[in-house]
Amino acid sequence: MRLYIFPVTIHTENDGIFIFISAILCCTLEGSRACVRNYLNRYMATCVPGMEFVVVDEIKEIYKIINNISIKRGKVIFDCLTVDANCDRLRCIDNLYKLFRVFLVGRHKADLTDIGARVTDIDFETDSKAKRSIIVSASRSGKHTYSRYDVAYQIGRALVDTGRYVLGDNANHELAIRADIADDSCSIYKQLTSSQLRFRGEFFSAPGGLRPPIAHCLVRLSKPKSDDVFYDPFCGAGTIAYERSYFKSKKIYASDLNSDVLNIAKSNLKQSAIIFSADATRSMMKDRSVSTVVTNLPWGKQIAVEDIYHLYFCFLKELKRILIANGKAIILTDQVFIITSLCDELGTQCTQMTELSLHGLHPMVFMLQNNWEEGLSWTPPPA
């Protein structure tokens, strides 16, 4: 066996030297199929497809020195030395994983035994001599005669057979292993983040609501500032306002017409926002009093809307009234044609920022901005 160690990147900062040794490649003499690459400092963050660039910005902001960034659908892969200590600060991601090994795999069911055998000697850094409870998940893309469930089962069985692990379940486990197979390559990861990260622990949701990481991405797209007067007029359970409270602001407002979800929002937000009952088309906010709106508009799917065109029209008129000069709104909806048409009609600048893949749908994130200046009046068009 030959052993190669590759220093990938060298940085100097404050007279210190940081050396990334991201991979150790072990090649046996049996041929290319036996190649195994072990990783030391490589990670994968998963997120809703469409928000990868927001995740990259957050990772760079928190960890400063990252290298070899690779973006795939719903995944950001990167090298970093100090991720483990700060992974709970990543709020735009669903989960964070550490990559341990990549190896070549066959495409037939007969190759499953070999896949299992390739993971049994991995040290997953558990720091425990006691048996650890594990769960294994897998993804698969390409042409294979086995399923991702076959892969997860085989790896789980192989690890248990070592005597170091016992099988757990989704609710009770100490170690979560992930295998991603793409064509003839298999990557083995350990999950670093808690399964509760994307649900924010005891945070309560409501029908039609967003997962907190998606809400946090929307907030980051608004480029939050400490002097913002922030407003979510379709707040639901308060998820977006809750994520905005992570940053400094002047005021955070949240409203909804549904009294049941408002009670949930009050429980979630406690004292971090001013919550009130209001129709989003008649919000009770003063003229030109809001600097930033971030909201998830009703799509007419999970929550029925009698006339969605009329709702959007009236809301955009209200938005124009309450936003300050150069104020902006980040909105999420799958009603792309309605939004773009109404913005043209009302003279609102409209930018399509990114398309997401969510619940089998492809909603768009828009940024809307007023195109008038301070001191100029604006008269709504006739109803």
C-alpha positions in Angstrom: 0.0 0.0 0.0 1.2 3.5 -0.8 0.3 6.5 1.4 0.2 10.0 0.0 -0.6 13.2 2.1 -1.6 16.3 0.2 -1.3 19.8 1.7 -4.1 21.6 -0.2 -3.8 25.2 0.8 -1.5 27.3 3.0 -2.6 30.7 4.5 -0.8 33.1 6.7 -2.6 35.4 9.1 -1.3 37.4 12.0 2.1 35.7 11.5 0.4 32.3 12.0 0.5 29.6 9.4 -2.6 27.5 8.6 -2.0 24.3 6.6 -5.0 22.4 5.2 -4.3 18.7 4.9 -7.6 17.8 3.5 -7.0 14.3 2.2 -4.9 11.2 2.7 -5.0 9.0 -0.3 -4.4 5.3 0.1 -3.9 3.3 -3.0 -3.5 -0.4 -3.0 -1.9 -2.4 -5.8 -5.2 -4.1 -6.6 -6.2 -1.4 -9.1 -8.2 1.8 -9.2 -11.4 0.4 -7.7 -9.6 -0.1 -4.4 -8.7 3.6 -4.1 -9.7 5.2 -0.8 -9.4 8.8 0.1 -9.6 9.8 3.7 -10.4 13.4 4.6 -9.4 15.4 7.6 -10.9 18.9 7.3 -13.6 18.7 4.7 -17.3 19.4 5.4 -20.7 19.5 3.8 -23.5 21.8 4.7 -27.0 20.9 3.4 -29.7 23.5 2.7 -32.9 24.1 0.6 -31.9 24.0 -3.1 -31.6 27.6 -4.3 -30.0 29.0 -1.2 -26.5 27.6 -1.6 -25.0 31.1 -2.2 -26.5 32.4 1.0 -25.0 29.5 2.9 -21.6 30.2 1.4 -21.8 33.8 2.6 -22.7 32.7 6.1 -19.9 30.2 6.3 -17.3 32.7 5.1 -18.6 35.2 7.7 -18.4 32.8 10.6 -15.2 30.8 9.8 -13.2 33.5 7.8 -10.8 31.0 6.2 -12.4 28.3 4.1 -11.1 26.8 0.9 -12.0 24.5 -2.0 -15.7 25.4 -2.0 -17.8 23.2 -4.2 -21.5 23.9 -4.7 -24.0 21.2 -5.6 -27.8 21.1 -5.5 -28.7 21.7 -1.9 -25.1 21.2 -0.7 -22.0 23.3 0.0 -18.8 21.4 0.4 -15.7 23.1 1.8 -12.4 22.8 3.7 -12.0 24.4 7.1 -9.9 23.9 10.2 -12.3 25.1 13.0 -15.8 24.1 12.0 -16.6 21.8 14.9 -16.4 24.5 17.6 -18.9 26.8 15.9 -21.3 24.7 13.8 -24.4 25.7 15.8 -23.9 29.3 14.6 -24.8 28.3 11.1 -28.5 29.2 10.9 -29.0 28.9 7.1 -28.3 25.2 6.9 -30.3 22.1 7.6 -27.4 20.0 8.7 -23.6 20.0 8.8 -21.5 16.9 8.1 -17.8 16.0 8.3 -16.4 14.0 5.4 -14.3 11.0 6.4 -13.9 8.9 3.3 -14.5 8.7 -0.4 -14.1 5.4 -2.3 -15.1 3.8 -5.6 -18.2 1.5 -5.7 -19.7 -1.0 -8.1 -23.2 -0.6 -9.5 -24.7 -4.0 -8.7 -26.3 -5.5 -5.6 -23.3 -7.9 -5.3 -21.2 -4.8 -4.6 -23.1 -3.9 -1.4 -21.0 -6.1 0.8 -17.9 -4.3 -0.4 -19.5 -0.9 0.4 -20.2 -2.1 4.0 -16.6 -3.4 4.4 -15.1 -0.1 3.3 -16.5 1.8 6.4 -15.8 -0.6 9.2 -12.3 0.8 10.0 -13.3 4.4 10.0 -12.7 6.3 13.2 -15.7 8.6 13.6 -14.1 10.4 16.5 -16.6 9.3 19.1 -14.1 9.5 22.0 -15.9 6.6 23.7 -15.1 3.0 24.5 -18.7 2.2 25.1 -20.9 1.0 22.2 -22.5 4.0 20.5 -26.1 3.9 19.0 -26.1 4.8 15.3 -28.4 5.6 12.5 -27.4 5.5 8.8 -29.0 7.4 5.9 -28.0 7.3 2.3 -28.6 9.1 -1.0 -28.0 7.7 -4.5 -27.8 9.1 -8.0 -26.8 7.2 -11.2 -27.6 3.8 -12.5 -27.4 1.1 -9.8 -29.3 -2.1 -9.2 -29.6 -1.3 -5.5 -31.5 1.5 -3.7 -30.3 4.0 -1.1 -32.1 2.0 1.5 -30.0 -1.0 0.6 -26.9 1.1 1.0 -28.0 2.4 4.4 -28.9 -1.1 5.7 -25.6 -2.6 4.5 -23.5 0.1 6.1 -25.5 -0.1 9.4 -25.2 -3.8 9.5 -21.4 -3.8 8.8 -20.8 -1.2 11.6 -22.9 -3.1 14.1 -21.0 -6.3 13.2 -17.7 -4.6 14.4 -19.1 -4.7 18.0 -18.5 -1.0 18.4 -22.0 0.2 17.6 -25.7 -0.7 18.2 -28.6 0.4 16.0 -30.6 3.4 17.2 -33.6 5.2 15.7 -34.3 8.7 14.5 -35.4 9.8 18.0 -32.6 8.1 20.0 -29.1 7.9 18.6 -25.6 9.2 19.4 -24.1 9.0 16.0 -25.6 9.7 12.5 -23.7 8.4 9.5 -24.6 9.5 5.9 -23.5 7.8 2.7 -23.8 9.7 -0.6 -23.4 7.6 -3.8 -23.0 9.3 -7.1 -22.4 7.0 -10.0 -19.2 5.1 -9.0 -18.2 7.2 -6.0 -19.3 6.8 -2.3 -18.8 9.6 0.3 -19.1 8.8 4.0 -20.0 11.6 6.4 -20.7 12.0 10.1 -23.5 14.5 11.1 -22.2 17.2 13.4 -25.3 19.2 14.0 -28.2 18.2 16.2 -31.3 16.9 14.5 -33.1 19.8 16.2 -30.9 22.5 14.6 -33.3 23.2 11.7 -36.3 23.2 14.0 -34.8 25.5 16.6 -35.5 23.2 19.5 -38.9 24.1 21.0 -40.0 26.4 18.2 -43.6 25.8 17.2 -44.7 25.9 13.6 -48.0 26.5 11.8 -49.6 25.3 8.5 -47.9 26.8 5.5 -44.9 28.0 7.5 -41.3 27.9 6.6 -38.5 26.0 8.2 -36.3 28.3 10.3 -33.2 27.9 8.1 -35.2 29.1 5.0 -36.5 32.0 7.0 -33.0 32.9 8.1 -31.8 32.8 4.5 -34.6 35.3 3.5 -33.5 37.5 6.4 -29.9 37.5 5.3 -30.9 38.4 1.7 -32.5 41.6 3.2 -29.0 42.6 4.5 -30.1 43.4 8.0 -28.9 46.6 9.7 -29.0 47.7 13.3 -31.3 50.7 12.5 -33.9 48.6 10.5 -37.6 48.9 11.2 -38.5 45.4 10.2 -42.0 44.0 9.4 -43.5 40.7 8.5 -47.2 41.2 7.6 -47.9 37.5 7.0 -46.1 36.3 10.1 -47.9 33.0 10.8 -46.0 31.4 13.7 -43.4 34.2 13.6 -40.6 32.2 12.1 -39.2 35.1 9.9 -39.4 37.6 12.8 -37.8 35.1 15.1 -34.8 34.7 12.7 -34.6 38.5 12.3 -34.2 38.8 16.0 -30.9 37.1 15.7 -29.6 40.4 14.3 -29.7 43.8 15.9 -32.6 46.1 14.8 -34.4 49.2 15.8 -37.9 47.5 15.9 -39.3 44.2 14.7 -43.0 44.0 13.9 -45.1 41.0 13.0 -48.8 40.7 12.2 -51.4 38.2 10.9 -55.1 38.0 10.7 -55.3 34.5 12.1 -55.7 34.6 15.9 -54.6 31.0 16.4 -51.2 31.4 14.6 -50.7 34.8 16.4 -50.9 33.0 19.7 -48.2 30.6 18.4 -46.1 33.6 17.3 -46.4 35.2 20.7 -45.2 32.0 22.3 -42.2 31.7 19.9 -41.2 35.4 19.9 -41.9 36.3 23.5 -40.4 39.8 23.9 -38.3 40.0 20.7 -41.0 41.5 18.5 -44.1 43.6 18.6 -46.9 41.3 17.5 -50.4 42.4 16.5 -53.5 41.4 14.6 -53.9 43.1 11.2 -54.9 42.6 7.6 -51.7 42.8 5.5 -53.5 45.0 3.0 -54.4 47.5 5.8 -51.6 47.0 8.2 -52.0 50.0 10.6 -48.3 50.8 10.0 -47.6 54.5 9.4 -46.8 55.9 6.0 -43.1 55.4 5.2 -42.3 53.9 8.5 -40.8 50.5 7.6 -37.3 50.0 6.1 -37.5 46.3 5.5 -40.2 43.8 4.9 -39.5 40.0 4.7 -42.5 37.8 4.3 -43.8 34.5 2.9 -46.9 35.4 0.9 -49.8 32.9 0.8 -49.5 30.7 -2.3 -53.1 29.5 -2.2 -51.9 25.9 -1.6 -51.8 24.9 2.1 -53.8 28.0 3.0 -56.8 28.7 0.8 -57.1 32.2 -0.7 -60.3 33.3 -2.4 -58.8 35.8 -4.8 -55.0 35.7 -4.8 -54.6 38.3 -7.5 -56.7 40.8 -5.5 -54.8 40.0 -2.3 -51.4 40.5 -4.0 -52.6 43.8 -5.6 -53.8 45.2 -2.4 -50.7 44.1 -0.5 -48.3 45.6 -3.0 -50.2 48.9 -2.7 -49.9 48.8 1.0 -46.2 47.9 0.7 -45.6 51.0 -1.4 -47.3 53.1 1.3 -45.4 51.8 4.4 -41.9 51.5 2.9 -39.4 54.3 3.4 -37.5 55.7 0.4 -35.1 53.0 -0.8 -36.8 50.6 1.5 -37.1 47.0 0.3 -39.1 43.9 0.6 -37.9 40.3 0.3 -40.9 38.1 -0.5 -41.3 34.4 -1.3 -44.1 33.1 -3.5 -44.7 30.7 -6.4 -47.0 33.2 -8.1 -44.3 34.6 -10.3 -46.5 36.0 -13.1 -48.8 37.8 -10.7 -46.0 39.5 -8.8 -44.1 40.6 -11.9 -47.3 41.9 -13.6 -48.4 43.8 -10.6 -45.0 45.4 -10.0 -45.0 46.6 -13.5 -48.5 48.1 -13.0 -47.7 49.7 -9.7 -44.2 51.0 -10.7 -42.4 48.9 -8.2 -38.9 47.7 -9.0 -38.9 43.9 -8.9 -35.8 41.6 -9.0 -36.0 37.8 -9.1 -33.2 36.7 -6.7 -33.3 32.9 -6.6 -35.7 30.0 -7.3 -36.1 27.4 -4.5 -37.1 23.8 -4.6 -39.6 23.4 -1.8 -42.3 20.8 -1.2 -42.3 19.8 -4.8 -42.8 23.4 -5.9 -40.4 26.1 -7.2 -41.2 29.4 -5.5 -39.2 32.5 -6.3 -37.5 34.9 -3.9 -38.2 38.5 -5.0 -36.7 41.8 -3.9 -39.1 44.7 -4.3 -38.0 48.3 -4.0 -39.8 51.6 -4.3 -38.7 53.7 -7.2 -39.6 57.1 -5.7 -37.3 59.4 -3.6 -37.9 61.0 -0.2 -40.0 64.1 -0.5 -41.9 63.0 -3.5 -45.5 61.9 -3.1 -47.0 58.8 -4.5 -50.7 58.4 -5.3 -52.1 54.9 -5.4 -53.8 53.9 -8.7 -57.6 53.7 -8.5 -58.9 50.4 -7.1 
